[in-house]
Amino acid sequence: MSLGKLLVLVLGLAAVAFSVRLALTGTAGRDTEAHSRPRRQLDNVREKAKDLERQNQNAADDLARRVGEQ
């Protein structure tokens, strides 16, 4: 197979892949909203988990202080 035919084949496959991606996602570029939504949700979950850990630690510290005072 000559180099020219190989180049045409690769470019053709790239064009087909691009058109399929365009048809499936609806955008030619990156869909940043679709990628950032799960990331934002995960960040919110991590923030809530840290907040709960902080609250539990404060409650444990308060309990330890009360037990230590008695």
C-alpha positions as CSV (number, residue, x, y, z in Angstrom):
1,M,0.0,0.0,0.0
2,S,1.5,3.3,-1.0
3,L,1.9,6.2,1.4
4,G,-0.7,8.3,-0.3
5,K,-3.4,5.6,0.0
6,L,-2.5,5.2,3.7
7,L,-2.7,8.9,4.3
8,V,-6.1,9.1,2.6
9,L,-7.3,6.1,4.7
10,V,-6.2,7.7,8.0
11,L,-7.7,11.1,7.1
12,G,-10.9,9.4,6.1
13,L,-11.1,7.5,9.3
14,A,-10.5,10.7,11.2
15,A,-13.3,12.5,9.4
16,V,-15.7,9.6,10.1
17,A,-14.7,9.6,13.8
18,F,-15.2,13.3,14.0
19,S,-18.6,13.2,12.3
20,V,-19.7,10.3,14.6
21,R,-18.6,12.3,17.7
22,L,-20.4,15.4,16.5
23,A,-23.5,13.4,15.9
24,L,-23.4,11.7,19.3
25,T,-22.4,14.7,21.5
26,G,-23.9,17.6,19.5
27,T,-20.7,19.7,19.9
28,A,-17.5,19.8,17.9
29,G,-15.4,20.8,20.9
30,R,-15.2,19.5,24.5
31,D,-18.5,19.5,26.4
32,T,-17.1,21.0,29.5
33,E,-20.4,21.2,31.3
34,A,-20.9,17.5,31.1
35,H,-17.4,16.9,32.5
36,S,-17.6,19.5,35.2
37,R,-21.0,18.6,36.6
38,P,-19.9,15.2,38.1
39,R,-16.7,16.9,39.3
40,R,-18.7,19.7,41.0
41,Q,-21.0,17.1,42.6
42,L,-18.0,15.1,43.9
43,D,-16.5,18.3,45.3
44,N,-19.7,19.0,47.1
45,V,-19.8,15.5,48.6
46,R,-16.2,15.9,49.8
47,E,-17.0,19.2,51.3
48,K,-20.0,17.8,53.2
49,A,-17.9,14.8,54.4
50,K,-15.2,17.2,55.7
51,D,-17.9,19.3,57.5
52,L,-19.4,16.1,59.1
53,E,-16.0,15.0,60.2
54,R,-15.3,18.4,61.7
55,Q,-18.7,18.4,63.5
56,N,-18.1,14.9,64.8
57,Q,-14.6,15.8,66.0
58,N,-16.0,18.9,67.8
59,A,-18.7,16.8,69.5
60,A,-16.1,14.2,70.6
61,D,-13.8,16.9,71.9
62,D,-16.7,18.5,73.9
63,L,-17.6,15.1,75.3
64,A,-14.0,14.4,76.3
65,R,-13.8,17.8,78.0
66,R,-17.0,17.2,80.0
67,V,-15.8,13.7,81.1
68,G,-12.4,15.1,82.0
69,E,-14.0,17.9,84.1
70,Q,-16.0,15.4,86.2
